């Protein structure tokens, strides 16, 4: 959860928005609370999409379709308003990570958990298909792992099986690698398409990778339609069933009911259906949900002035008693001892002013520290092989120069010495590059860490206003902008290049060759979308 930004709405319909949950292609998702205290997830459509009549009609169909779906393993739709200025949809909030996030952070799931997951998702498909719908985008990011079982979410591109398609010709609706061959080839899409997607999701859960790898979109489109899935790492007890789910011909795939019969009575039972690390994450989500949901309903306080005046403390001293007041008798038992004369100021009219002690302001770096051992992907620069090649190349040229130096005239000797010096410098530089450790980048829920030679630089998400992947080819890099308006600075071991008010802090283009850097750039974009959804800007080029 992330705090609301100044540009975010505070209320939608009858729901008060409490925090940001993420952002997708259609708009933002927020944690909301109803008047009666029920916590929901509210999806608010982007203003530019709301102006499109075709999209608004598709969203209306989504809301109606989601209302029609029941069952235990789908996130129930609570309310919706397709006719609002910015259409919105409120669904049940599940305090848990997505399947994609859980596998990315903790690795593949054990076979027993995958069986329970498959049973829950198959039963969810039964409910969806009974409502005469096809989900069309079942993928790990649309499966939430709740404390009592999985939940299927996001009917954003589902459509009635007997209805009219609202999509343009040639537009693919779904996620490459998880949608079916008939979606890829533009054929008729029915319930069997969701079964294919379910098989791909279960392969991802059991192995940590999709059945067709993690390559470019074009490569995945081809493999889904023509290549056989890679099931070598799938447990033996699940391999035959998942192979049938991933059959190219829809008629050869089992129905969700037949999958339930094959899996058996292994539906999720209580919180013990998941491994302990993921159960701990769910408990953390529940605690954070409770703390956020109990926030007061009072509107946020107005922002403080940029330079508030310093508070001053006035110290007043008691003046001398009036002459008419009788002096207390020494014999009187209630007489109070007289104040020392030294305590009275020389002039009772002067009142010294003592400035208040300045208060320390905690910086953002002090508030949040980025953990190096936190779950999240790590990236590292490459180039040692090419550096070794150039070192050998320069050494070979040096040998050739030394051989020729013995056979040239004396008047050309300085030229050879200059060339030899440049070759020596190039060889030393290449050897240094070959021996130097890689620059590494760590991305997790706390922020980003860049380290080399044991030296570390941390950028907590609280310090960052915007982050994204910029450039193309070898110039691809991770760029970020700090919230205080300053630009990240360079050090001897970590070079930062200025970029439109921010800085390029990590060179993705130096992580390998053409294919490697494209894969790493795609992996970095996925990590930023997962760990910094409110700050990641996918439109940066």
Secondary structure, DSSP 4 states (H G I P E B T S, - for coil): -BPPPTTS-SEETTEEEEEEEEE-SSEEEEEEE-TT--EEEEEEE-HHHHT-HHHHHHHHHHHHHHHH--STTB--EEEEETTSSS-EEEEE---S-BHHHHHHHH-PPPHHHHHHHHHHHHHHHHHHHHTTEE-----GGGEEEETTEEEE---TT-EETTS---SPTT---S-TTTS-HHHHHT----HHHHHHHHHHHHHHHHHSS-TT-S--HHHHHHHHHHSPP--TTS-HHHHHHHHHHT-SSGGGSPPHHHHHHHH-S----GGGGS-HHHHHHHHHHHHHHHHHHT---SPPPPPPPTTPPPPEEE---PPPPPTTSPPPPTT-TTPPPPPPGGGS-SSTT---EEEPPPPPPPPHHHH----TTSSS-EEE---HHHHHHHHHHHHHHHHHHHHHHTTS-GGGHHHHHHHHHHHHHHHHHHHHHHHSPPPEEEE-SSEEEEEETTEEEEEEGGGEEEEEEE-SGGG-EEEEEETTS--PPP-SSS--EEETTEEEEE-GGGSSSHHHHHHHHHHHHHHHHHH-TTTB-TT--
